[in-house]
Amino acid sequence: MTRPGRLHLNAFLMSVGHHEASWRLPESDPYADLDVEHFKNLARIAERGRLDSLFLADGPVLWDQVGRRPSGVLEPTVLLTALAGATRHIGLIATASTTYNEPYNLARRFASLDIVSGGRAGWNIVTTAGLDAARNFNLDALPAHRERYERAAEFVDVSLKLWDSWDDDVIVADKETGVWGDDTRIYPPAHRGHYYSVAGALNVPRSAQGHPVLVQAGSSENGRNFAARYAEAVFTAHQTLADAQEFYDDLKRRTLEAGRDPDHIKILPGIVPIIGRTVAEAREREAELERLIRPEYALAQLAGLIGVDPSELSLDEPLPANLPDEEQIEGAKSRRTLVVNLGRRENLTVRELIGRLGGGRGHLTFTGTAVQVADEIEHWYTHGAADGFNIMAPVLPSGLEAFVDQVVPILQERGRFRTEYTGRTLREHYGLPRPANRNTAAGTPVHSEEGALTR
């Protein structure tokens, strides 16, 4: 199968690497999770490889037992603002929750990052699973899965209204007349919905790319419908080519049915590339990381994901036959299904499953030479399983350096990846159009007596 065009590559940055034991390697700095210079170095490596963007995950909760791995997580829009000053081209995508934020504050933060970076910002929209996060925000129970997505839809709608509350031509800056801006081109949302009430316009103008790129990472039924309606890039996890192709075809179809161009949503699975000069060297690197896993920590996380007590899991036995149904899980439904299916399909013991999850938490781990990694990426791209990949280096910075210096040149030689940046904004990197301001796209806006746009 042949497929024209070039693929997209993001660098998913996490502390000293995605593998939970990466911090234990002699080369790793166990304090790097709080070192801005460490992240600046990673950003420059990724930009040297002409990657589309940097991506930071986040959640309003202490993710792990601090004994397990470096657990400090700097607020991503703050960190990416620092990285914007250390780079010139690469996109900057931060994760933020719609369940534990308010639209005005969050829309303002992302609009500010977008302007500071010259139009390179993206927002990874999450609804946040997990009771621990709920309890950090005056809640005794996790909001239901469907409710979280309903809330997210209204949150994004309000954010789009806020980002469109300034016309592109608001600023006049006429010193002679003393008029800085045109008040008739400000459109307060005057939104009153089920979850949110937001009256006034944003205090930040539109950016070079209109508004931040909207990214989404859920693969459940609700997540797919949400992505089809809003997302311009989707981060997803798949273990097999067939599963990835099903997701790709399904989401492109749903996007078309939602009235959008399927080419305007980029589907980017995660991949953990463990690269060696030979296959044997790569496998030894993988085995070294697995040997450093502390199973007692990993066991607790696996139990929480699949909805059982840790005492129900035995390291040298397969997963229990009777697990809670998906309908009983209000957390990360799609990831739970992926992990259970992986264990069942390959008849893995819990210890083996923990080893398989140690690097990517359910994302595809591929071990081999640089040519083999490039072959696998190109194979998924040409066979309709991905528009590109989220690169999750198991060890940082060495894993990202290996990918940029060894794999990217192969993809460039094959014509599958850019050799230079040709655009300024993240939208241009992804080949996405700049969105028109919805208040003026259809012609002259009409205002109500309160000054809000009437639709």
Salt bridges, closest charged atoms under 4 A:
GLU20 OE1 - ARG68 NH2 2.54
GLU27 OE1 - ARG285 NH2 2.81
GLU37 OE2 - LYS40 NZ 3.45
ASP52 OD2 - HIS8 ND1 2.99
ASP52 OD2 - ARG418 NH2 3.00
ASP64 OD1 - ARG68 NH1 3.40
GLU75 OE2 - ARG109 NH2 3.69
GLU154 OE2 - HIS191 NE2 2.89
ASP157 OD2 - ARG229 NH2 3.17
ASP164 OD1 - ARG206 NH2 3.19
ASP164 OD2 - ARG438 NE 3.32
ASP167 OD2 - ARG185 NH1 2.55
ASP168 OD2 - ARG206 NH1 3.32
ASP168 OD2 - ARG434 NH1 3.01
ASP182 OD2 - ARG185 NE 3.60
GLU221 OE1 - ARG254 NH2 3.10
GLU232 OE2 - ARG427 NH1 2.52
GLU246 OE2 - ARG224 NH1 3.19
ASP250 OD2 - ARG224 NH1 2.91
ASP250 OD1 - ARG253 NH2 2.49
ASP250 OD2 - ARG254 NE 2.71
GLU257 OE2 - ARG253 NH1 3.08
ASP261 OD2 - HIS264 NE2 3.67
GLU281 OE1 - ARG277 NH2 2.67
GLU284 OE2 - ARG291 NH2 3.01
GLU288 OE1 - ARG285 NH1 3.58
GLU296 OE2 - ARG294 NH2 2.55
ASP316 OD1 - ARG351 NE 2.93
GLU346 OE1 - ARG356 NH1 2.58
ASP375 OD1 - ARG414 NH2 2.73
GLU378 OE1 - ARG414 NH1 2.83
GLU378 OE2 - ARG416 NE 3.03
ASP387 OD1 - ARG3 NH2 2.54
ASP387 OD2 - LYS252 NZ 3.13
ASP405 OD1 - ARG48 NH2 2.75
GLU420 OE1 - ARG50 NH2 3.16
